Amino acid sequence: MKWNRLVEGRTPAMHPCQPGIRVSLGHFAVLLLCLCLVAVGRAALVQEPKPNIVFFLVDDMGWQDTSVEFHTQRTGFNDFFRTPSMERMARNGVRFTQAYACAVCTPTRVSWLSGQNATRHHVTNWTLKGETGHESDQLLPPPWKKEGFQPGTAPTVVELLRDAGYHTIHVGKAHWGAVGTPGSDPLKLGFKVNVAGHAAGAPGSYDGLKRYGDGLTKREVWAVPGLEEYKGTDTHLTDALTREACKEVRKAVSELHRPFFLYLAHYAVHTPLELHRPYDEHYRDKPVARSEVLYASMVEGMDASLGQLLDELKTLGVAERTIVIFYTDNGGVSHGVRGQHILGNGKDTHNLPLREGKGSAYEGGVRVPAIVSWAEPKQGELMQQRLRIRSGARCARPVMVEDLFPTFLRWGGVAVPTGLSLDGEDLTDLLEDPARRVRRSPLFWHFPNVWITYPAGSMAGYQPHSSIRLGDWKAIYFYEGERWELYDLNSDLGETRNLVATESAQLQELSAKLHDRLVKMHSPWPVDRVTGRPRKMKLPRSE
């Protein structure tokens, strides 16, 4: 820099300390200005150190599929599943007992990446090749963004962290963009490294001996890319991804010497349900369906991955400077592939006391486990004093997956770009004071798609819907029956008592806010099968 050369004496004719050089007041003023500029420049280079960030996202894992209680009381599910690494995180940090995602996977992934709610980004269903939803007796698919999220749509949080000096690593499931689009490639969305991420949202197989789906006839799209050293070996996909994640972290710490952002997005525990040895041993003799033994082994294997990663961070000496976020992408699967569980029930009951599961408008479809902690709490660590996370705490304030976008930026010391439309709220202050209950904005969900086929006249929640939560009140609109439902989650977590008839004022307030949001965001409506026109939301009649 020109100013640096000046004060370091590389232009001696202007150096005031050399004998024989006459210095005017003007020269002296210039020198002072130079010294100030250099001081400011050097101070800017000496920035506060930034934490490493590990985002550990699990696929299709429900609110109850863990030994960590997220309910107000312990349940039979908590006693059935074994997740000691999640317990470790819960002891060290804050568990969010009312954390939410979208009802299915791709919308959730787009929301955290962009900081936008599905009502805004319009990727309302899971992506693959064109239309992935179904039709019902009354409704056709809406004009949603079937191509998924694409580069240039909006800045991603990963791009912003990368540009601020973070080494950005993607390991596992991507599932942002449809097959053949740029959005299917994590390297085009801000990641410097991509391991095994592509357009598909599930593996052909978790079995290394089956090459994770390579060679499956008419199912080529599901084959997990890369991981060649593990294909043909007896290595479960979760274990292979964990080893690759640890390898990339070691490289980042030993070679790059700058903060890293690791996104370890497991394909587990999505279907196909396949055994993850040796984690099935504890469940073999339990009075549950075979599918539950397979599922539980996958959950415990996922948890073992989390523990191995935490141990690796400690071994590398960076655990006290690394924040870990555990989250899942939607409610637990309960409608189809899973059977009788430990409580003796089956279909649509795997998330009790929550109603239904993945794909549903009800709490079982959208409420998820979430924990944030330092990988290793350490008293006196300056970085942990600056970003305080309470140990062993619970936070009951509702949070939504897009909240992670501004939260990650704050941790990384990155300003939100001017003019960027965000829907998330920064969670940092909640980590220090988890007792805060007030959220500035409502939570919104918009799923105008038919996820699974269902009988005509069905009253289940697996239908095209939109919903809003404000305080403890939750209102749902189902497009096929053109009906509203209203629940007080504080007194009725299972959503069994529809209060539409008795709480009309609450319904009027929530329905108006939800309708206004959808109209303002130009959110896509389902299409009426008979007329071919959008079937728009109908507001309830006022008294």
C-alpha positions, 0 to 999 in steps of 0.5 A: 500500500502507498501509505505503508511505504510512506511511513516505513521509510521507503520514500526517504525524502519525506521522512521527518526523522531524517537529518537535513530534511525540512518538514513543513506543517503541511508535511507534518499534517500529512504524516499524521494522517498517514499514521492514523490511516495505517493504524486503522488499517492494521486494527481492521486486520486484527479482528475478533476471532470467529467461531467454527460452525458445524451444522448437523442436519438429520433427515426425517427424524421426529421430535420424539426419536431421541433419549433427549426429552423435548416434551415437558415430560419423559415418554416411552419413546425417550426410553426406547431410543438411545442418543447419548451424543444428543444428551451430551449436546443438551448438557452443554447447551440449549435445547429448543423444545418448540423448534420448527421446520417445513413439512417436507425436506427441500423447503426446509433446506431452501429456508435455512440457506436463503433465510426465507420462508416457503411463503416467499421462496415458493419451493414448497415441495421436495424436488427431483425431476419436474412435478413430484407431488400428486393430484387429489380428487379435487386439486391439481398441483400448484405452480410452485418452483419445481426447479428448486433453489438456483444460484443467483436467486438470493445470496446464500448464507454459505456464500456470505460466510465464504466471502467473509473468510470461512472455509465452507464444507458440504458433506451428505445430502444436498437436495436444493435443486432439481436434477440437471440444474445448477442448484443441485451442485453445492459448489455453486451455492457457496461451498468450497468442498462437496462430498456426496451431495446432489439432486436426490433426497435419499440414497439408493442404499445405505449399504457400501456393499450395494455401492450406495445405490450404484447400478440400481435399474431405473433408480440411477438418480438415487445413487449417491455420488463420490465415496468411491473408496467406500463403495464395495466395502461393508461401510454404512453410508452414515459412517462413510460421511462421518469419516469424510467430514472428520477428514475435511475438518482435519484438513481445514484445521491443519492446512488452512488456518481459518474458521470453517463452516461444516454442513454435515447433512446426513441422508439418515434417517430417511428411507430406505430403512436399512440396518446399521450395525452394530446399533441394532443390538439394543432393539432386537428383542423389543416388542416392536415391528421390524421396521422400528428396529431398523429405524432405531439402529439408524437413529443410534448410528446417526447419534454415534456420528455426532459423537465421533465428530465432537470427539474429533473437534476435541482432539484437534483442539478446536472444540472450545471454538466451535459451535454445533447446531443439531436440527432435523428437516421435518417431522418424523415419518409416521404415515407409511413405512413404519410399523408398531412402536414401543407404545403399541400403536402404528400408523400416524402415532410415531410422534405422540403426543404430537399429531401425525408426522412428516407431510402433515399440517399438524405438529408431528409434521413440523415440530423437530428436535433442535440443540445448540451448544459449544462442542466443548464448553470451557470456562474463561474461553474468550470466544465463549464469553463473547457468544454465551450459550447456557449449559443444560438449558431449555428454550420454549420460544418458538423458532423456525429453520430460517432463523439460522440464516441471520444467526450464522451471519452474526456468529461469523461477524457478517452484516446482512446485505442491504435490501435483502428480504429475510424472514428469520430472526437471530437466535443468539440472544436466546442462547444466553437467555433461553427464558425469553418467550416473545417472538416478533413475527408469526410462524408461517407454513405453506404447503399447497401440494399433495404429498401423498394420495388420500381418500376423498373426504379425508380429514387427515392433515396430509393435504394441501394446507397453509398455517400460522402460529402466533403465540400459543395459537395455531390456525390451519387452512385445508384447501380441499375441504376449504375449512379452518381449524384452530388450536391452543397449543399450550393446553392442547399439544395434540391438536384434538380440540378444534376451537373454531366455533368458540374462539372466533376472534382469535381465528379472525386475527390469525386467518387475516394475517396468514391470508395477507402474507400469502397474497403479499408473497404471491404464494402459489395456490392449489389448482381446482381440478374442475375449473383449472383456476387457483383455489384461493384461501377463503377467509372465515365468516365474521360474527 
